[in-house]
Amino acid sequence: MGSDIIRVGIVGANPQQGWASTAHVPALTQLPNFAITAVCTTRPESARMAATAFGAAHAFTDARQLASHPEVDLVTVAVRTPAHLDPVLAALEAGKHVYCEWPLARTTKEAEMMASAARDAGVTHAVGLQARYAPAVAYLRDLIAEGYIGQVTSVDVIAARGKLADGQIAPSAVYTLDVDNGASTLEVAGGHTLDLLQHLVGEITDVTATLARRRLRYTVTGTDSTVEATAPDHVLLSATLADGAVASVHVYDGKVGTPRTHIEINGTRGDLLLTSAGPGGPRGVQLGDLVLRAARVPGGDWETLEVPDRYRTVAAPIPVTAILSVAQLYHQLGEDIRTGERRVPDLETGLRVHRLLDAIRLSADTGTRQAVR
């Protein structure tokens, strides 16, 4: 194996379910400069099964052993959010590069610990905010920067997911209903959507927010059991951006009609509209296919914009946008590891999003406008 190959160990490599098998593995297998060499799950039998399924030479049940193995250069942490802290710290202590899924951590304090450890380790690190790497998003960002719609004046966002619309929740997702686990509507759909908004039009400086819990109990799929939700399922906020533009954002779960994400960016010379589509569309902007439209004639109709091929940085023909976005994030991470640049969203980026979520919670709790740290 050549020295230019980045050897990846995946923590949370369940071969039967989960984001690792759904996106990380399909993405990595399309990248010639990456190889999956190790996997880690909680049980020996599932670890061996994952190693066989993914072609990894090494199987572990201990994330520290995976991180310390000499044939692992990059540790991908794709377990549930409450379990992110220990494997991330183990990888950083071992001097390995890190890719941690979003939400970065259960709490901002844990995110601060990770970011501090990453600074001390001096390695390259990334957080899984892959919506930035969808070709339509990269093209949209360039259009805005080039002044295609003039000066941005406002942003309107609706991110309505179909999750929980039937009043049921899968056993594997029950933990997302617990506010203490840091993986609810606010952190997952809210974090991805708000990070994308800031990536496109600049940082949010202050917010007025409301959090609501409108559905209180859910039936666990395949059982007669019910579970109480303690986390909010509606996030509503008005915000000011660094350049003075304003934003209105509503993120929520339980959409019975057609779920969708709709990000409309309004400018002095026109408007741009990004919408989710395809099979992944109901699950959020980070998972759906994305359609980009523009309107630059007063009172005119929306025109669909074709995304130039140059915004596909991965040569492999990956038809699923969510997998392509993850692959393109890995591609840039590989370039950062090779060159020492810092272009991917990293653990510091994740920490900043956590601090934005803190401001939203505080605004909702106090009923006052809050500055973002």
C-alpha positions as CSV (number, residue, x, y, z in Angstrom):
1,M,0.0,0.0,0.0
2,G,1.5,3.3,-1.1
3,S,2.4,6.0,1.5
4,D,-0.1,8.4,-0.2
5,I,-3.0,6.2,0.8
6,I,-4.8,7.5,3.9
7,R,-5.7,4.5,6.1
8,V,-9.1,4.9,7.8
9,G,-10.4,3.3,11.0
10,I,-14.2,3.6,11.4
11,V,-15.7,3.6,15.0
12,G,-19.3,2.7,14.7
13,A,-19.0,0.6,11.6
14,N,-22.2,-1.4,12.0
15,P,-22.6,-3.3,8.7
16,Q,-26.4,-3.6,9.0
17,Q,-27.4,0.0,9.8
18,G,-26.2,3.4,10.6
19,W,-24.5,6.3,8.8
20,A,-21.2,4.6,8.5
21,S,-22.5,1.8,6.3
22,T,-25.0,4.1,4.5
23,A,-22.6,6.9,3.6
24,H,-19.0,6.7,4.9
25,V,-18.2,3.3,3.4
26,P,-19.8,3.9,0.0
27,A,-18.0,7.3,-0.2
28,L,-14.6,6.0,0.9
29,T,-14.7,3.1,-1.6
30,Q,-15.0,5.6,-4.4
31,L,-11.8,7.5,-3.3
32,P,-8.5,6.0,-4.6
33,N,-6.4,7.7,-2.0
34,F,-8.3,6.2,1.0
35,A,-8.5,2.6,2.3
36,I,-10.6,1.2,5.2
37,T,-8.1,-0.8,7.3
38,A,-9.9,-1.1,10.6
39,V,-13.4,-1.1,12.1
40,C,-14.8,-0.9,15.6
41,T,-18.2,-1.9,17.0
42,T,-19.3,-2.8,20.5
43,R,-19.5,-6.6,20.0
44,P,-16.8,-8.9,18.6
45,E,-19.2,-10.7,16.2
46,S,-20.4,-7.4,14.6
47,A,-16.8,-6.1,14.4
48,R,-15.7,-9.2,12.6
49,M,-18.8,-9.0,10.3
50,A,-18.0,-5.4,9.5
51,A,-14.4,-6.1,8.8
52,T,-15.5,-8.8,6.3
53,A,-18.2,-6.6,4.7
54,F,-15.9,-3.6,4.4
55,G,-12.7,-5.3,3.5
56,A,-10.9,-4.1,6.7
57,A,-7.9,-6.1,8.0
58,H,-8.5,-5.3,11.6
59,A,-11.6,-5.5,13.9
60,F,-11.9,-4.0,17.3
61,T,-14.4,-3.5,20.1
62,D,-12.2,-0.8,21.8
63,A,-11.9,2.5,20.1
64,R,-8.6,3.2,21.8
65,Q,-7.0,0.1,20.3
66,L,-8.2,1.1,16.9
67,A,-6.8,4.6,17.3
68,S,-3.4,3.3,18.4
69,H,-3.0,0.8,15.6
70,P,-0.1,1.7,13.3
71,E,-2.2,1.0,10.2
72,V,-4.7,3.7,11.0
73,D,-4.0,7.3,9.9
74,L,-7.5,8.7,10.2
75,V,-10.2,7.8,12.7
76,T,-13.8,8.3,11.6
77,V,-16.2,8.5,14.6
78,A,-19.7,7.6,13.4
79,V,-21.3,6.3,16.6
80,R,-24.3,8.0,18.3
81,T,-23.7,11.6,19.5
82,P,-23.6,10.8,23.2
83,A,-20.6,8.5,22.6
84,H,-18.5,10.8,20.4
85,L,-16.2,12.2,23.1
86,D,-14.1,9.3,24.2
87,P,-13.2,7.9,20.7
88,V,-12.4,11.4,19.4
89,L,-10.1,12.1,22.4
90,A,-8.5,8.7,22.0
91,A,-7.7,9.4,18.4
92,L,-6.3,12.8,19.1
93,E,-4.2,11.4,22.0
94,A,-2.8,8.9,19.6
95,G,-1.9,11.7,17.1
96,K,-4.3,10.5,14.5
97,H,-6.4,12.7,12.1
98,V,-10.1,12.7,13.0
99,Y,-13.4,12.9,11.1
100,C,-16.3,13.2,13.7
101,E,-19.9,13.1,12.7
102,W,-22.3,15.9,13.4
103,P,-23.6,16.7,16.1
104,L,-20.0,17.0,17.3
105,A,-20.8,16.4,20.9
106,R,-23.6,16.0,23.4
107,T,-22.9,19.4,25.0
108,T,-20.8,22.5,24.2
109,K,-18.5,21.6,27.1
110,E,-17.7,18.3,25.4
111,A,-17.2,20.1,22.1
112,E,-14.8,22.5,23.8
113,M,-12.8,19.6,25.1
114,M,-12.5,18.1,21.6
115,A,-11.5,21.3,20.0
116,S,-8.9,22.0,22.6
117,A,-7.5,18.5,22.3
118,A,-7.4,18.9,18.5
119,R,-5.4,22.2,18.8
120,D,-2.9,20.5,21.1
121,A,-2.6,17.4,18.9
122,G,-1.8,19.5,15.8
123,V,-3.5,17.0,13.4
124,T,-6.1,17.6,10.7
125,H,-9.7,17.2,11.8
126,A,-13.2,17.5,10.3
127,V,-16.8,17.5,11.4
128,G,-19.5,15.9,9.3
129,L,-21.2,19.0,8.0
130,Q,-21.3,17.5,4.6
131,A,-24.1,19.7,3.1
132,R,-21.4,22.2,2.3
133,Y,-20.0,19.8,-0.2
134,A,-23.1,19.2,-2.3
135,P,-22.3,20.6,-5.8
136,A,-25.4,22.8,-5.9
137,V,-24.3,24.4,-2.6
138,A,-20.8,25.1,-3.8
139,Y,-22.2,26.7,-7.0
140,L,-24.7,28.7,-5.0
141,R,-22.0,30.0,-2.7
142,D,-19.9,31.2,-5.6
143,L,-22.9,32.9,-7.2
144,I,-23.6,34.8,-4.0
145,A,-19.9,35.8,-3.7
146,E,-19.8,36.9,-7.3
147,G,-22.7,39.3,-6.8
148,Y,-25.1,37.3,-8.9
149,I,-28.1,38.7,-6.9
150,G,-26.3,41.8,-5.7
151,Q,-26.1,42.5,-2.0
152,V,-27.8,39.9,0.2
153,T,-30.7,41.5,2.1
154,S,-32.5,38.6,3.8
155,V,-32.8,34.8,4.0
156,D,-35.9,32.7,4.5
157,V,-35.5,29.1,5.6
158,I,-38.0,26.3,6.1
159,A,-36.6,22.9,7.0
160,A,-39.5,20.6,7.5
161,R,-38.6,16.9,7.9
162,G,-41.0,14.0,7.6
163,K,-39.4,12.2,10.7
164,L,-42.1,11.2,13.3
165,A,-45.0,12.3,11.1
166,D,-46.8,9.0,11.7
167,G,-46.3,9.2,15.5
168,Q,-43.8,6.3,15.5
169,I,-40.0,6.1,16.1
170,A,-37.6,3.4,15.3
171,P,-36.0,1.7,18.4
172,S,-32.5,2.8,17.2
173,A,-33.7,6.5,17.1
174,V,-35.4,6.7,20.5
175,Y,-32.4,8.3,22.1
176,T,-32.9,11.4,19.8
177,L,-36.1,12.3,21.8
178,D,-34.1,12.8,25.0
179,V,-33.0,16.4,25.3
180,D,-29.9,15.4,27.3
181,N,-28.5,13.3,24.4
182,G,-27.9,16.3,22.1
183,A,-29.2,14.7,19.0
184,S,-32.7,16.1,18.6
185,T,-34.4,18.3,16.0
186,L,-32.4,21.3,17.2
187,E,-29.0,19.7,17.0
188,V,-29.4,17.5,13.9
189,A,-31.7,19.3,11.5
190,G,-31.1,22.7,13.1
191,G,-27.3,22.3,13.2
192,H,-27.0,21.1,9.6
193,T,-29.4,23.8,8.3
194,L,-27.9,26.7,10.3
195,D,-24.3,25.7,9.4
196,L,-25.3,25.7,5.7
197,L,-26.9,29.1,6.1
198,Q,-23.8,30.6,7.6
199,H,-21.6,28.9,5.0
200,L,-23.6,30.6,2.3
201,V,-24.2,34.1,3.7
202,G,-22.0,34.7,6.7
203,E,-22.2,34.2,10.5
204,I,-25.2,34.8,12.6
205,T,-24.5,37.4,15.3
206,D,-27.7,37.4,17.3
207,V,-30.9,35.5,17.6
208,T,-34.4,35.6,19.0
209,A,-35.7,32.0,19.3
210,T,-38.6,29.9,20.3
211,L,-38.4,26.1,20.9
212,A,-41.5,24.1,21.1
213,R,-42.4,20.5,21.8
214,R,-45.7,19.8,20.1
215,R,-45.8,16.0,20.1
216,L,-45.3,14.5,23.5
217,R,-45.3,10.7,23.0
218,Y,-44.4,8.3,20.3
219,T,-44.9,4.6,19.7
220,V,-41.8,2.6,19.3
221,T,-42.0,0.9,15.9
222,G,-42.8,-2.8,16.0
223,T,-43.9,-2.7,19.7
224,D,-46.7,-1.5,21.9
225,S,-44.4,0.6,23.9
226,T,-44.5,4.4,23.9
227,V,-41.8,6.9,24.8
228,E,-42.0,10.5,26.0
229,A,-40.2,13.2,24.1
230,T,-38.3,15.8,26.2
231,A,-36.5,17.5,23.3
232,P,-38.2,20.2,21.1
233,D,-39.5,19.3,17.7
234,H,-39.9,22.9,16.5
235,V,-37.1,25.5,16.2
236,L,-38.2,29.0,15.2
237,L,-35.8,32.0,15.1
238,S,-35.1,35.4,13.6
239,A,-31.5,36.3,13.3
240,T,-29.1,39.0,12.2
241,L,-26.1,38.2,10.0
242,A,-22.7,39.8,10.3
243,D,-23.2,42.2,7.4
244,G,-26.6,43.3,8.7
245,A,-28.9,41.0,6.6
246,V,-31.7,39.3,8.4
247,A,-32.8,35.7,8.4
248,S,-36.0,33.9,9.4
249,V,-35.6,30.1,10.1
250,H,-38.2,27.4,11.0
251,V,-36.8,23.9,11.4
252,Y,-39.2,21.2,12.5
253,D,-40.1,17.5,12.5
254,G,-43.4,15.7,12.0
255,K,-44.3,17.3,8.6
256,V,-47.3,15.3,7.3
257,G,-47.5,16.9,3.9
258,T,-44.5,16.9,1.5
259,P,-41.4,17.4,3.7
260,R,-38.9,19.8,2.2
261,T,-36.0,22.2,2.9
262,H,-36.4,25.6,1.3
263,I,-33.6,28.2,1.5
264,E,-34.4,31.4,-0.2
265,I,-31.7,34.1,-0.4
266,N,-32.9,37.5,-1.4
267,G,-30.7,40.2,-2.8
268,T,-30.8,43.7,-4.3
269,R,-30.7,42.3,-7.9
270,G,-32.5,39.0,-7.6
271,D,-33.2,35.9,-5.5
272,L,-31.7,32.4,-5.3
273,L,-33.6,29.3,-4.1
274,L,-32.2,26.0,-2.9
275,T,-34.7,23.2,-2.3
276,S,-34.3,19.5,-1.3
277,A,-35.6,16.8,-3.5
278,G,-35.4,13.1,-4.3
279,P,-35.7,10.2,-1.8
280,G,-33.5,11.9,0.8
281,G,-35.3,15.2,0.5
282,P,-37.7,14.6,3.4
283,R,-34.7,14.0,5.8
284,G,-33.0,17.4,5.4
285,V,-30.7,19.5,3.4
286,Q,-27.7,17.3,4.2
287,L,-29.3,14.2,2.8
288,G,-31.5,15.2,-0.1
289,D,-30.8,16.0,-3.7
290,L,-30.7,19.7,-4.2
291,V,-32.3,21.9,-6.9
292,L,-31.0,25.5,-7.4
293,R,-33.2,28.2,-8.9
294,A,-32.9,31.9,-9.6
295,A,-35.2,34.8,-10.3
296,R,-33.7,38.1,-11.5
297,V,-36.6,39.8,-13.2
298,P,-39.1,41.7,-11.0
299,G,-42.2,39.6,-10.8
300,G,-40.6,36.9,-13.0
301,D,-40.7,33.1,-12.6
302,W,-38.0,30.9,-11.1
303,E,-35.4,29.5,-13.5
304,T,-33.6,26.3,-12.8
305,L,-29.9,26.6,-12.8
306,E,-27.7,23.7,-14.0
307,V,-24.7,23.1,-11.8
308,P,-21.5,23.1,-13.7
309,D,-19.5,19.8,-13.7
310,R,-16.5,21.5,-12.1
311,Y,-18.4,21.4,-8.7
312,R,-18.0,17.6,-8.6
313,T,-14.5,17.2,-7.1
314,V,-14.8,13.4,-7.0
315,A,-14.5,11.8,-10.4
316,A,-16.5,8.6,-9.5
317,P,-20.1,8.6,-10.7
318,I,-21.9,8.8,-7.4
319,P,-25.6,9.4,-8.0
320,V,-26.8,9.8,-4.4
321,T,-26.1,13.4,-3.3
322,A,-25.7,12.5,0.4
323,I,-22.9,10.0,-0.4
324,L,-21.3,12.4,-3.0
325,S,-21.2,15.2,-0.4
326,V,-19.5,12.9,2.1
327,A,-17.1,11.8,-0.5
328,Q,-16.3,15.4,-1.5
329,L,-15.7,16.3,2.2
330,Y,-13.3,13.3,2.5
331,H,-11.6,14.4,-0.7
332,Q,-10.9,17.9,0.7
333,L,-9.9,16.4,4.0
334,G,-7.3,14.3,2.2
335,E,-6.0,17.4,0.5
336,D,-5.8,19.2,3.8
337,I,-3.8,16.2,5.3
338,R,-1.5,16.3,2.3
339,T,-0.9,20.1,2.2
340,G,-1.5,21.2,5.8
341,E,-4.3,23.5,4.7
342,R,-7.5,24.0,6.8
343,R,-10.3,24.1,4.4
344,V,-12.7,21.5,5.7
345,P,-15.2,22.3,8.5
346,D,-13.3,21.2,11.6
347,L,-13.9,20.7,15.3
348,E,-13.6,24.5,15.8
349,T,-16.4,24.9,13.2
350,G,-18.5,22.4,15.1
351,L,-17.8,24.2,18.4
352,R,-19.0,27.5,16.8
353,V,-22.3,25.8,15.8
354,H,-22.7,24.4,19.3
355,R,-22.3,28.0,20.6
356,L,-25.0,29.2,18.2
357,L,-27.3,26.4,19.5
358,D,-26.6,27.6,23.0
359,A,-27.7,31.1,22.1
360,I,-30.9,29.7,20.6
361,R,-31.6,27.8,23.8
362,L,-30.9,30.8,26.0
363,S,-33.1,33.0,23.9
364,A,-35.9,30.5,24.1
365,D,-35.5,30.1,27.9
366,T,-35.4,33.8,28.7
367,G,-37.5,35.3,26.0
368,T,-34.7,37.8,25.1
369,R,-32.5,38.4,22.1
370,Q,-29.1,36.8,22.5
371,A,-25.7,37.5,21.0
372,V,-23.9,34.5,19.6
373,R,-20.6,33.8,21.4
